[in-house]
């Protein structure tokens, strides 16, 4: 699927970059050439992670729409032959809860930590580590010392991770608002 393909490209680029950085570090004894190489290479990897994250969110939205369509088809089947209901294990409702039940077999919204289990969440965390590494390497290059390099790395990691969470939350909310269900779950009627 496109999700795995995009993620594989990002992970392969990251892996190749780490190997390249290790070779350059060994050859230059982690000198100025290593720092320059790292500060050129890692922002490219970070960019690749950002666009991978964005595309994964888009693919998730596309999948949501397809599941909504399948739920509507199930609804039509059950309108025509209600006696078939015991044979369906996915939802007949096309709202966010019906889609959730059909897509990931959950009947209520999971905790926010569920986002870390999704591929987009994993990419966001890994990419935020890359952001932290960029800040740490830049701090070392500026002779700010190890404690400052670690602190800046942690700060940039947190800024990046917070940005990914905000972007993901915004896209999920936008998607939920655009669903326009025709057959809402009974718990929503009322």
Phi and psi in degrees as GROMACS dihedral restraints (atoms count N, CA, C in turn):
[ dihedral_restraints ]
;  ai    aj    ak    al  type     phi  dphi    fc
    3     4     5     6     1   -63.9    20    10
    4     5     6     7     1   -35.2    20    10
    6     7     8     9     1   -58.2    20    10
    7     8     9    10     1   -49.2    20    10
    9    10    11    12     1   -69.1    20    10
   10    11    12    13     1   -36.4    20    10
   12    13    14    15     1   -63.0    20    10
   13    14    15    16     1   -47.5    20    10
   15    16    17    18     1   -61.9    20    10
   16    17    18    19     1   -45.0    20    10
   18    19    20    21     1   -64.9    20    10
   19    20    21    22     1   -40.5    20    10
   21    22    23    24     1   -62.6    20    10
   22    23    24    25     1   -40.3    20    10
   24    25    26    27     1   -61.1    20    10
   25    26    27    28     1   -45.8    20    10
   27    28    29    30     1   -61.8    20    10
   28    29    30    31     1   -48.6    20    10
   30    31    32    33     1   -64.4    20    10
   31    32    33    34     1   -38.9    20    10
   33    34    35    36     1   -64.5    20    10
   34    35    36    37     1   -41.9    20    10
   36    37    38    39     1   -64.3    20    10
   37    38    39    40     1   -41.6    20    10
   39    40    41    42     1   -64.1    20    10
   40    41    42    43     1   -45.9    20    10
   42    43    44    45     1   -61.8    20    10
   43    44    45    46     1   -46.6    20    10
   45    46    47    48     1   -60.6    20    10
   46    47    48    49     1   -37.8    20    10
   48    49    50    51     1   -67.2    20    10
   49    50    51    52     1   -40.9    20    10
   51    52    53    54     1   -63.9    20    10
   52    53    54    55     1   -42.5    20    10
   54    55    56    57     1   -62.8    20    10
   55    56    57    58     1   -45.3    20    10
   57    58    59    60     1   -61.5    20    10
   58    59    60    61     1   -41.9    20    10
   60    61    62    63     1   -63.5    20    10
   61    62    63    64     1   -39.7    20    10
   63    64    65    66     1   -63.5    20    10
   64    65    66    67     1   -42.4    20    10
   66    67    68    69     1   -65.6    20    10
   67    68    69    70     1   -43.5    20    10
   69    70    71    72     1   -67.0    20    10
   70    71    72    73     1   -38.9    20    10
   72    73    74    75     1   -61.1    20    10
   73    74    75    76     1   -42.1    20    10
   75    76    77    78     1   -66.5    20    10
   76    77    78    79     1   -40.8    20    10
   78    79    80    81     1   -73.5    20    10
   79    80    81    82     1   -31.3    20    10
   81    82    83    84     1  -107.6    20    10
   82    83    84    85     1     2.7    20    10
   84    85    86    87     1    54.2    20    10
   85    86    87    88     1    41.4    20    10
   87    88    89    90     1    51.9    20    10
   88    89    90    91     1    47.2    20    10
   90    91    92    93     1   -94.4    20    10
   91    92    93    94     1  -160.4    20    10
   93    94    95    96     1   -61.2    20    10
   94    95    96    97     1   -34.3    20    10
   96    97    98    99     1   -64.4    20    10
   97    98    99   100     1   -38.7    20    10
   99   100   101   102     1   -63.3    20    10
  100   101   102   103     1   -46.8    20    10
  102   103   104   105     1   -60.7    20    10
  103   104   105   106     1   -45.2    20    10
  105   106   107   108     1   -61.7    20    10
  106   107   108   109     1   -45.3    20    10
  108   109   110   111     1   -61.7    20    10
  109   110   111   112     1   -45.1    20    10
  111   112   113   114     1   -63.8    20    10
  112   113   114   115     1   -40.6    20    10
  114   115   116   117     1   -76.7    20    10
  115   116   117   118     1   -10.3    20    10
  117   118   119   120     1   -91.8    20    10
  118   119   120   121     1   -43.5    20    10
  120   121   122   123     1   -74.5    20    10
  121   122   123   124     1   -47.8    20    10
  123   124   125   126     1   -65.0    20    10
  124   125   126   127     1   -37.7    20    10
  126   127   128   129     1   -62.0    20    10
  127   128   129   130     1   -31.7    20    10
  129   130   131   132     1   -66.5    20    10
  130   131   132   133     1   -43.1    20    10
  132   133   134   135     1   -62.8    20    10
  133   134   135   136     1   -41.4    20    10
  135   136   137   138     1   -61.1    20    10
  136   137   138   139     1   -45.7    20    10
  138   139   140   141     1   -57.9    20    10
  139   140   141   142     1   -44.9    20    10
  141   142   143   144     1   -60.0    20    10
  142   143   144   145     1   -38.8    20    10
  144   145   146   147     1   -65.5    20    10
  145   146   147   148     1   -40.7    20    10
  147   148   149   150     1   -63.0    20    10
  148   149   150   151     1   -48.8    20    10
  150   151   152   153     1   -68.7    20    10
  151   152   153   154     1   -30.1    20    10
  153   154   155   156     1   -65.1    20    10
  154   155   156   157     1   -45.7    20    10
  156   157   158   159     1   -58.2    20    10
  157   158   159   160     1   -47.9    20    10
  159   160   161   162     1   -61.2    20    10
  160   161   162   163     1   -44.3    20    10
  162   163   164   165     1   -67.1    20    10
  163   164   165   166     1   -36.7    20    10
  165   166   167   168     1   -62.0    20    10
  166   167   168   169     1   -38.5    20    10
  168   169   170   171     1   -63.7    20    10
  169   170   171   172     1   -42.9    20    10
  171   172   173   174     1   -62.4    20    10
  172   173   174   175     1   -43.6    20    10
  174   175   176   177     1   -63.8    20    10
  175   176   177   178     1   -40.2    20    10
  177   178   179   180     1   -61.4    20    10
  178   179   180   181     1   -39.8    20    10
  180   181   182   183     1   -65.2    20    10
  181   182   183   184     1   -43.8    20    10
  183   184   185   186     1   -59.4    20    10
  184   185   186   187     1   -45.5    20    10
  186   187   188   189     1   -60.1    20    10
  187   188   189   190     1   -38.2    20    10
  189   190   191   192     1   -60.7    20    10
  190   191   192   193     1   -44.0    20    10
  192   193   194   195     1   -63.8    20    10
  193   194   195   196     1   -38.8    20    10
  195   196   197   198     1   -67.6    20    10
  196   197   198   199     1   -39.7    20    10
  198   199   200   201     1   -65.0    20    10
  199   200   201   202     1   -39.9    20    10
  201   202   203   204     1   -58.4    20    10
  202   203   204   205     1   -42.8    20    10
  204   205   206   207     1   -63.6    20    10
  205   206   207   208     1   -41.4    20    10
  207   208   209   210     1   -65.9    20    10
  208   209   210   211     1   -37.1    20    10
  210   211   212   213     1   -63.5    20    10
  211   212   213   214     1   -37.7    20    10
  213   214   215   216     1   -65.4    20    10
  214   215   216   217     1   -38.2    20    10
  216   217   218   219     1   -65.2    20    10
  217   218   219   220     1   -42.8    20    10
  219   220   221   222     1   -60.1    20    10
  220   221   222   223     1   -40.0    20    10
  222   223   224   225     1   -59.9    20    10
  223   224   225   226     1   -43.3    20    10
  225   226   227   228     1   -64.0    20    10
  226   227   228   229     1   -43.0    20    10
  228   229   230   231     1   -57.8    20    10
  229   230   231   232     1   -45.4    20    10
  231   232   233   234     1   -72.4    20    10
  232   233   234   235     1   -26.3    20    10
  234   235   236   237     1   -65.8    20    10
  235   236   237   238     1   -39.0    20    10
  237   238   239   240     1   -77.7    20    10
  238   239   240   241     1   -34.9    20    10
  240   241   242   243     1  -141.5    20    10
  241   242   243   244     1    76.1    20    10
  243   244   245   246     1   -59.1    20    10
  244   245   246   247     1   -23.2    20    10
  246   247   248   249     1   -67.2    20    10
  247   248   249   250     1   -11.1    20    10
  249   250   251   252     1   -81.9    20    10
  250   251   252   253     1    -9.2    20    10
  252   253   254   255     1   -51.2    20    10
  253   254   255   256     1   -41.2    20    10
  255   256   257   258     1   -62.3    20    10
  256   257   258   259     1   -17.2    20    10
  258   259   260   261     1   -89.9    20    10
  259   260   261   262     1   -11.0    20    10
  261   262   263   264     1   -93.1    20    10
  262   263   264   265     1   129.6    20    10
  264   265   266   267     1  -103.7    20    10
  265   266   267   268     1    -9.3    20    10
  267   268   269   270     1  -107.7    20    10
  268   269   270   271     1   172.8    20    10
  270   271   272   273     1   -78.0    20    10
  271   272   273   274     1   154.1    20    10
  273   274   275   276     1  -102.2    20    10
  274   275   276   277     1    -0.3    20    10
  276   277   278   279     1  -101.1    20    10
  277   278   279   280     1   144.5    20    10
  279   280   281   282     1  -108.6    20    10
  280   281   282   283     1    17.6    20    10
  282   283   284   285     1   -88.8    20    10
  283   284   285   286     1  -177.1    20    10
  285   286   287   288     1   -60.4    20    10
  286   287   288   289     1   -38.7    20    10
  288   289   290   291     1   -70.4    20    10
  289   290   291   292     1   -37.6    20    10
  291   292   293   294     1   -64.4    20    10
  292   293   294   295     1   -41.2    20    10
  294   295   296   297     1   -66.0    20    10
  295   296   297   298     1   -41.7    20    10
  297   298   299   300     1   -59.3    20    10
  298   299   300   301     1   -44.1    20    10
  300   301   302   303     1   -63.0    20    10
  301   302   303   304     1   -42.0    20    10
  303   304   305   306     1   -73.7    20    10
  304   305   306   307     1   -37.5    20    10
  306   307   308   309     1   -80.4    20    10
  307   308   309   310     1   -42.0    20    10
  309   310   311   312     1  -131.4    20    10
  310   311   312   313     1    16.9    20    10
  312   313   314   315     1    56.6    20    10
  313   314   315   316     1    38.0    20    10
  315   316   317   318     1  -117.5    20    10
  316   317   318   319     1   141.3    20    10
  318   319   320   321     1  -101.9    20    10
  319   320   321   322     1    -6.7    20    10
  321   322   323   324     1  -142.8    20    10
  322   323   324   325     1   161.2    20    10
  324   325   326   327     1   -64.5    20    10
  325   326   327   328     1   132.2    20    10
  327   328   329   330     1   -74.2    20    10
  328   329   330   331     1   171.8    20    10
  330   331   332   333     1   -67.6    20    10
  331   332   333   334     1   161.6    20    10
  333   334   335   336     1   -59.2    20    10
  334   335   336   337     1   -23.0    20    10
  336   337   338   339     1   -64.7    20    10
  337   338   339   340     1   -17.6    20    10
  339   340   341   342     1   -58.4    20    10
  340   341   342   343     1   -30.5    20    10
  342   343   344   345     1   -60.8    20    10
  343   344   345   346     1   -26.2    20    10
  345   346   347   348     1   -76.4    20    10
  346   347   348   349     1   -18.4    20    10
  348   349   350   351     1   -83.5    20    10
  349   350   351   352     1   -29.8    20    10
  351   352   353   354     1   -68.1    20    10
  352   353   354   355     1   153.3    20    10
  354   355   356   357     1   -59.9    20    10
  355   356   357   358     1   -40.3    20    10
  357   358   359   360     1   -60.5    20    10
  358   359   360   361     1   -40.4    20    10
  360   361   362   363     1   -63.6    20    10
  361   362   363   364     1   -41.4    20    10
  363   364   365   366     1   -63.4    20    10
  364   365   366   367     1   -44.1    20    10
  366   367   368   369     1   -61.2    20    10
  367   368   369   370     1   -42.1    20    10
  369   370   371   372     1   -61.3    20    10
  370   371   372   373     1   -41.5    20    10
  372   373   374   375     1   -67.3    20    10
  373   374   375   376     1   -47.6    20    10
  375   376   377   378     1   -61.0    20    10
  376   377   378   379     1   -42.6    20    10
  378   379   380   381     1   -66.8    20    10
  379   380   381   382     1   -32.9    20    10
  381   382   383   384     1   -67.8    20    10
  382   383   384   385     1   -32.3    20    10
  384   385   386   387     1   -64.2    20    10
  385   386   387   388     1   -40.2    20    10
  387   388   389   390     1   -61.3    20    10
  388   389   390   391     1   -42.7    20    10
  390   391   392   393     1   -60.2    20    10
  391   392   393   394     1   -43.5    20    10
  393   394   395   396     1   -62.6    20    10
  394   395   396   397     1   -39.1    20    10
  396   397   398   399     1   -64.6    20    10
  397   398   399   400     1   -40.3    20    10
  399   400   401   402     1   -59.1    20    10
  400   401   402   403     1   -46.7    20    10
  402   403   404   405     1   -64.2    20    10
  403   404   405   406     1   -42.5    20    10
  405   406   407   408     1   -63.3    20    10
  406   407   408   409     1   -44.1    20    10
  408   409   410   411     1   -65.5    20    10
  409   410   411   412     1   -40.4    20    10
  411   412   413   414     1   -63.2    20    10
  412   413   414   415     1   -39.9    20    10
  414   415   416   417     1   -65.4    20    10
  415   416   417   418     1   -39.5    20    10
  417   418   419   420     1   -63.9    20    10
  418   419   420   421     1   -41.8    20    10
  420   421   422   423     1   -62.0    20    10
  421   422   423   424     1   -30.0    20    10
  423   424   425   426     1   -89.4    20    10
  424   425   426   427     1     9.0    20    10
  426   427   428   429     1    55.9    20    10
  427   428   429   430     1    41.5    20    10
  429   430   431   432     1   -85.0    20    10
  430   431   432   433     1    -8.5    20    10
  432   433   434   435     1    92.3    20    10
  433   434   435   436     1   160.0    20    10
  435   436   437   438     1   -63.0    20    10
  436   437   438   439     1   -46.5    20    10
  438   439   440   441     1   -59.3    20    10
  439   440   441   442     1   -40.6    20    10
  441   442   443   444     1   -68.6    20    10
  442   443   444   445     1   -37.4    20    10
  444   445   446   447     1   -63.9    20    10
  445   446   447   448     1   -43.3    20    10
  447   448   449   450     1   -65.8    20    10
  448   449   450   451     1   -44.5    20    10
  450   451   452   453     1   -61.3    20    10
  451   452   453   454     1   -45.2    20    10
  453   454   455   456     1   -64.9    20    10
  454   455   456   457     1   -37.6    20    10
  456   457   458   459     1   -61.4    20    10
  457   458   459   460     1   -44.1    20    10
  459   460   461   462     1   -65.0    20    10
  460   461   462   463     1   -42.3    20    10
  462   463   464   465     1   -62.0    20    10
  463   464   465   466     1   -47.5    20    10
  465   466   467   468     1   -68.3    20    10
  466   467   468   469     1   -35.0    20    10
  468   469   470   471     1   -57.6    20    10
  469   470   471   472     1   -48.8    20    10
  471   472   473   474     1   -65.8    20    10
  472   473   474   475     1   -39.9    20    10
  474   475   476   477     1   -62.3    20    10
  475   476   477   478     1   -46.5    20    10
  477   478   479   480     1   -64.0    20    10
  478   479   480   481     1   -48.5    20    10
  480   481   482   483     1   -60.7    20    10
  481   482   483   484     1   -40.6    20    10
  483   484   485   486     1   -63.5    20    10
  484   485   486   487     1   -39.5    20    10
  486   487   488   489     1   -63.6    20    10
  487   488   489   490     1   -42.2    20    10
  489   490   491   492     1   -64.6    20    10
  490   491   492   493     1   -42.4    20    10
  492   493   494   495     1   -62.3    20    10
  493   494   495   496     1   -45.3    20    10
  495   496   497   498     1   -62.6    20    10
  496   497   498   499     1   -43.3    20    10
  498   499   500   501     1   -63.8    20    10
  499   500   501   502     1   -45.4    20    10
  501   502   503   504     1   -61.3    20    10
  502   503   504   505     1   -46.2    20    10
  504   505   506   507     1   -60.7    20    10
  505   506   507   508     1   -42.9    20    10
  507   508   509   510     1   -63.1    20    10
  508   509   510   511     1   -41.8    20    10
  510   511   512   513     1   -69.5    20    10
  511   512   513   514     1   -37.9    20    10
  513   514   515   516     1   -64.3    20    10
  514   515   516   517     1   -45.8    20    10
  516   517   518   519     1   -64.0    20    10
  517   518   519   520     1   -42.4    20    10
  519   520   521   522     1   -60.9    20    10
  520   521   522   523     1   -44.3    20    10
  522   523   524   525     1   -62.5    20    10
  523   524   525   526     1   -43.8    20    10
  525   526   527   528     1   -62.1    20    10
  526   527   528   529     1   -37.3    20    10
  528   529   530   531     1   -71.3    20    10
  529   530   531   532     1   -24.7    20    10
  531   532   533   534     1   -91.9    20    10
  532   533   534   535     1    -1.7    20    10
  534   535   536   537     1   -63.5    20    10
  535   536   537   538     1   -39.6    20    10
  537   538   539   540     1    50.9    20    10
  538   539   540   541     1    63.6    20    10
  540   541   542   543     1   -67.0    20    10
  541   542   543   544     1   145.2    20    10
  543   544   545   546     1  -100.4    20    10
  544   545   546   547     1   -31.3    20    10
  546   547   548   549     1  -125.1    20    10
  547   548   549   550     1    76.8    20    10
  549   550   551   552     1   -68.8    20    10
  550   551   552   553     1   155.1    20    10
  552   553   554   555     1   -59.0    20    10
  553   554   555   556     1   147.0    20    10
  555   556   557   558     1   -57.1    20    10
  556   557   558   559     1   -31.7    20    10
  558   559   560   561     1   -65.7    20    10
  559   560   561   562     1   -20.1    20    10
  561   562   563   564     1   -87.2    20    10
  562   563   564   565     1   -19.5    20    10
  564   565   566   567     1   -73.9    20    10
  565   566   567   568     1   138.9    20    10
